């Protein structure tokens, strides 16, 4: 049950762009990180461009992906591939003005520290 938060600054996103980001990130989660598609949560947020800088300089367009997954469930190679493909997805959807310094961050959380439906991921793993 990963959760992905994608923040975008610099342009008003069309419904199509939001849907492409949501579908693309979900596919990357299932295909690369082997997560269960129907449990992948994706939130795409537009943030004010005035609040974003890189190296203290303004940018035309920037984004950040924060992906939360259970610790120890993926290899370094899988995580590296996810980061590369998520960056490519953002560039494809948002265009060439996207700042190169648009981070993709994978947060690995212990299974006993998060969950859904009132149960931790550790509880779910024990009861499979």
Beta strands, then each sheet from edge to edge (+ up, - down):
strand 1: 3-9
strand 2: 41-47
strand 3: 53-54
strand 4: 57-58
strand 5: 62-70
strand 6: 104-109
strand 7: 115-116
strand 8: 119-120
sheet 1: 2+ 1+ 5- 6-
sheet 2: 3+ 4-
sheet 3: 7+ 8-
end
